């Protein structure tokens, strides 16, 4: 789906689309293959070091769930 730059459908897709591509290409997201703990660390690092706006708890959980499901490793 071109509108979402190939992000699979599911809860959190819109949040990932807007949060992640605000600073970088979604290709970076798609190639990571991180487990949940690593995605969590990446989000913390982006807030602390890359000036990403902190997310409220529920949107952050949606983003973390989505990244883990679609771009995680088992």
N, C-alpha and C positions, 0 to 999 in steps of 0.2 A: 504494500500500500504506500504509494508515493507520499501521500499526505503525512504519514507517520515515519517516513524514511526507513521502512522495513521493520519497524518494531512490531513484534507479535501482539495481537489483541490480548487484553486482560486487564484486571485491576492494576492501576499504577502506571499504565502506559502513558497517559497524558502527563502525569507528574514527571516521569522520567524524561519524556520528550522536552518539556519546557525547562526543567531544572538543569539537565545535563547539557543540552545544546546551547544554553545561554553562554557557556564559556568555551566549549570545544565540540568537535565533530562527534556524532553518535557512533562513528566507526570505532573510536577509542573505547566506548562502552562495550560494543559488540565483540571486541577481540580479547577482553580481559579474562573471562572464565574463572572468576574468583568464587570462593566459598562465602557463606553468609558473614562469617567473622571478618573476612578480608574486605568484603564490600562495606561493612560497617566501619572498618578502619579507614577506608578510602573516603567515606562521607565525612568522618571526623577530621581527617587531614585537609580535605577541601575547605571546610569551615575555618579551621585553624590557620592554614597556610596559603590558601588560594582565594580568600575573601568571598567564599560562597556564603550566601545568607543562610543562617540556621533555619531548619524546617521545624514546624510544629510536630508533635509526636505522631499523629495519625498519618499525615502525608509522608513523613520520614519512613514509617513502617511500610506504607504502600510501595515506596520507592525501593526499599530494601527487599521486600518480598518479591517484587517484580524482577529486580536485578538477579536475585538468587535463583528464581525459577527459570528465567529465560537466558541468563548469561552467567550462570554459576557452574560449579563443577560438583560432582557428587562426591 
